[in-house]
Amino acid sequence: MNTELWQSIGSIADSEVLMRRLTQYAKRLAKEKRDAALMSEQEFFARVEEARKQSGKCFNNVSELDQYLQSL
């Protein structure tokens, strides 16, 4: 995908109008709301530490886990 992107940019690089449009589009993409499913390494470990402070659930087997998940 990266190679395809650079090839596409190369094919329009001599057009100032197209490069300006590409730049504007890239800026719009960068401003879009960040995907909530993504997180930084720091955010991940902060969530792990927070989870460690809370009481957890233990299951003796997969069947118990499955029953619990189905009850949610």
C-alpha positions as CSV (number, residue, x, y, z in Angstrom):
1,M,0.0,0.0,0.0
2,N,2.8,2.4,0.8
3,T,4.4,1.8,-2.6
4,E,1.1,2.4,-4.3
5,L,0.7,5.7,-2.4
6,W,4.1,6.9,-3.4
7,Q,3.5,5.9,-7.0
8,S,0.3,7.8,-7.1
9,I,1.9,10.9,-5.6
10,G,4.7,10.6,-8.1
11,S,2.2,10.6,-11.0
12,I,0.7,13.9,-9.8
13,A,3.8,15.6,-8.4
14,D,4.2,17.8,-11.4
15,S,0.7,19.3,-11.0
16,E,0.6,22.1,-8.4
17,V,-3.2,22.0,-8.4
18,L,-3.4,18.3,-7.7
19,M,-0.7,18.5,-5.1
20,R,-2.6,21.3,-3.4
21,R,-5.8,19.2,-3.4
22,L,-3.8,16.2,-2.0
23,T,-2.4,18.3,0.8
24,Q,-5.9,19.7,1.7
25,Y,-7.3,16.2,1.7
26,A,-4.4,14.9,3.9
27,K,-5.0,17.7,6.4
28,R,-8.7,16.8,6.6
29,L,-7.9,13.2,7.2
30,A,-5.4,14.1,10.0
31,K,-8.1,16.2,11.7
32,E,-10.7,13.4,11.7
33,K,-11.6,12.0,15.1
34,R,-9.1,9.4,16.2
35,D,-10.5,5.8,16.3
36,A,-11.6,5.1,19.8
37,A,-10.4,1.5,19.6
38,L,-6.9,2.7,19.1
39,M,-4.7,3.8,22.1
40,S,-1.1,4.6,22.8
41,E,1.2,2.3,24.7
42,Q,1.0,4.7,27.6
43,E,-2.8,4.6,27.6
44,F,-2.8,0.8,27.4
45,F,-0.6,0.4,30.4
46,A,-2.6,3.0,32.3
47,R,-5.7,0.9,31.7
48,V,-3.9,-2.3,32.8
49,E,-2.9,-0.6,36.0
50,E,-6.4,0.6,36.6
51,A,-7.8,-2.9,36.0
52,R,-5.3,-4.4,38.5
53,K,-6.8,-2.1,41.2
54,Q,-10.3,-3.6,40.7
55,S,-11.5,-6.9,41.9
56,G,-11.6,-9.5,39.1
57,K,-13.6,-12.6,38.2
58,C,-12.1,-16.0,38.1
59,F,-13.5,-19.0,36.2
60,N,-12.7,-22.6,36.8
61,N,-13.3,-23.7,33.2
62,V,-14.3,-22.4,29.8
63,S,-18.0,-23.4,30.4
64,E,-18.2,-21.0,33.4
65,L,-16.7,-18.2,31.4
66,D,-19.1,-18.9,28.5
67,Q,-22.1,-18.8,30.8
68,Y,-20.9,-15.5,32.3
69,L,-20.4,-13.9,28.9
70,Q,-23.8,-15.1,27.7
71,S,-25.4,-13.5,30.7
72,L,-24.1,-10.1,29.9
